[in-house]
Amino acid sequence: MLRRRALLLSLPLLAALPACGREQTVTVFAAASLQDALNEVGGAYTRQTGQPVRFSYAASSAIARQIEQGAPADLFVSADRDWMDYAAERRLIQPASRRDLLANRLVLIAPAGSEAQIAIGPGMPLAPALGDGRLAMAAPDVPAGRYGRAALTSLGVWESVEARVAPAESVRAALQFVARGEAPLGVVYETDAKADRRVRIVGAFPAESHPPIVYPAALTGRGAGNRAAGRFLAYLSGPEASAIFRRHGFSVTPPR
């Protein structure tokens, strides 16, 4: 009787303890440009394993700062190495878990009904092509914005359009400016452009005109205590997830 009473008294205490070693929901904070692909990957993973995965999407810059402020992320997937480096320097991620997952391309887009034609190259007539409109781009601290500025600077046209940029909080927001006809042209990732029928790709920027567009992923400090997060990170590099990413237009980085 005494043993049974002791067991009953211990139950509330056990319930209050952290879920050490138990299955937990995996919370992924990821770059906005990954939304369509990662939602599909997460759905496939949950159907296969029964493990729930939650996603929160924003610009990589915003995500890194949110994690720094204590946001409950288990896994961080950035759209560039710089913001992952930012997290690493502040000891917000597990360095040994870091890996490059994907690559992307930078493109110039116009509304689907637009007849704009521009050959992308040095000195291209981007400013005249805008007419009275503005160029939609992600803000300067967002990876897509940095890539875009680097490309336009490399091609010698940044100064001609700098004052006519419509900055957006993320690459998806820049895409929406063009999709809704609020901007005649925009600079976004190829995968985003292909995901929205309201826009068309005018041309792709030369790969050498900007730093490589790489998506690194890593467990956060919180995620290190969630075994399910480690398994999902491994799944992201596996054949099933890779097939989904390729279908969405990403290039897959071979695991090291």
N, C-alpha and C positions, 0 to 999 in steps of 0.2 A: 504493500500500500504506500509506504514511504517513497519507494522508487518511482511508482506511477505518479505520485504527487510532484516529485522533483522534475519528472519529465514534462508534465503539464505546465509547471511554472517556467520551464526553460523555453517553451515554444515562442512566446512573444519576443524573447531576447534574440532567438535565432532569426525571426522574421525581420528584426530591426538591423541585423548585420548586413554589411555590403555583400553583393553577390559575387564573392570570390570563387572563381572556378566555375561558376554557373553560366549557362547560355544567356546572353544579353542581346538586346537589339543593337545592331550596328548603325551608328550615325555617321554619315559621310558628308563632309563639307567640300563642295567641288565647284570648279569654275563654271560659269553660266553656259559656256559653249558646249559643255558636256551633257547638258540636261536630257536631250532626247536619247542619246546613246546610253547614258548611265541608267536612266529609268528602265530601259529595256533590259540591260544587263542585270539590274537589281531584281526585276521581275522574274527573269530566268533563274537566277540564283535562289530566290525564295521558293519557286516551284520545285526546284531540284532538292533543296535541303530543308525547307520548312523554316529557315532562319529569316526573320524580318530584317529589312534594311531600310533606313530612312535617309533621305537626301535633303540637303539645304544648298541652294545654288545662289551664287553672287559673283562679283568680280573677285579675282584672286587676291587683290589688295585688301578688299573689305574682309574676306574670309580670314586672311592671316591676322588682321587686327582683331577680329572677333575672337579667334582662338587665343590670342594674347590676353584678351580681357576675360577669358574663362569660359568661352562658349563650349558646350558639351559635345565636341567632335571627337570621334574615335579615329577618323581617317581624313587626311587632307589631300585633295588632288588639285594641283595648281596648273594654270595655263602657261607658266613660265618658271624657269629655274630661280629667278631673282627672288620671287616671293617665298619660294620654298627655302631658299638660303636665309631669308629674313627670319622665317620660323626656326630654322636650325640654329642660327646665331643666338636666338633667345631661348634655346633649349625647349622648344615647344613640340618637337617631333623626336621620334626614335631614329637616330642616324642610320643604324644598321638595317632598318626596314625600308629606307628610301630607295626608289627605283624609278627610272624613266619608263613611262607606259606608252605614250602615243606621240605622234607628230601631226602637224596640220600645215595648211597653205594659206597665204594671205591673198585676198581677191578684191577687186573693185566691182561694186554692184550698182544696179539701177533698178527702178520699178519695172515690173514685167512688161508693161506696155510702152516703155521708153524706147526710142530709137537711137539712143546715144551710142556712139562708136568711138573708142579711144584705143590706140595702140600703145600699150604700156611699155615705156622705155624712157631713157634719159630725155629730159626736156619736154615730156608729153604735154599737150595742151589741156591740162586738167582745169585750170582756172576758167578759161573760156567755156569749157563744157558745162560748168556749173550755172552759167547764165546769171540769173538774179538769186539763185538758191545757194545753199550751204552744203558742205561736205560732212556727212555723218561719220563720226569716229568715236571710239571709246576714249574716255578721259586719259590724260597723260600718265596717271599712276596705274592704269589698268594695262595688263600685258598687251592686249590687242591694240591699244592706243600707242604704246611704246613701239610695237612692231611697225604699225602704220606710219608713225612719224619717222622712224629709221628708214623705211622704204622710200618715202617721199623725199627725205633729205638726200638719200643716196642717189636718187634719180634727178635731183636738182630742181624740184618743184615745190618743196615745202614752203619756202618764203612767199610764193605766189598765192598760197591757199591758207596759210596759217591763220589769218584774220577772219577766214570764212568757214572755220570749222564749227560744227554743231557738236559739242562734247556730250557723250552719254555715259551713264554710270556703269555700263557693261557693254560687251560686244552685242549681246542680244538686244539691248536697248537701241544701239546704233542701227541694227538691222531693222527694227520697227520703224525708225524714222523714214527709212527708204521704202519699206513695205507699205506704209500708210501714205506715201507720196509727199511727205513733209520735207524730204531732201531729195534732190535729183540724183545724187551719187553717194556712195558710202564705202568705207573700207572695213571689211569683216573677214572672218575665217571662211574658208571654202565650205566647211561642213555646215556652218550656219546658213550660208546662202542656199545650199542644196536642200535644206530642210523647210524652206518657205517658198511656195510657188508664186508669191506676190512679187518676188524679185528675180532678176536674172544676173548672171555673171558676165560682166563686160570684158574682164581679162584677169589674169593672175600675175602677181608681182614676182619678179625673178627671185629665186631662193637666196641668191647672193646679195640682194638689196637690203636684207634685214637679218637679225640673229635667227638661228634655227628656232622654230616654234615647237617647243617640247613640253610635254605634260608629265611632271614628276608626281609621284604619290608617296605618302609615308604615313605610318601610324603616329598619332599624337601621344603625348604623355598619358592621357586618359585611355587611349586605345591600347596601350601596352598591357593594361590589365584586363582586356577583353579578348579572350582567345578567338571568339567568333570574328572579330575585326581582322585579326591576322589571317584567318582562313579566307575572308572575303578579299583581302588585298592579294593573296595568292591567286584567287579565282580571276581577278582582273587581268592577270598575265597569262591565263590559261587559254586553251583553244576555243572554248565556247564564247567567252567574252571577246576574244580577239576577232572572231567571225562577225560578231555584232558591231564592234567598232569599225571594222573594215566596211561593212554594209552602210554605215553612216558617213563614210568618206575619210576616216582617219587612217593614217599609217601606223602600224603597230611596231613598237620597238622590241626587238628580241630580248628576252630576259637574260640577265648576266648570271 
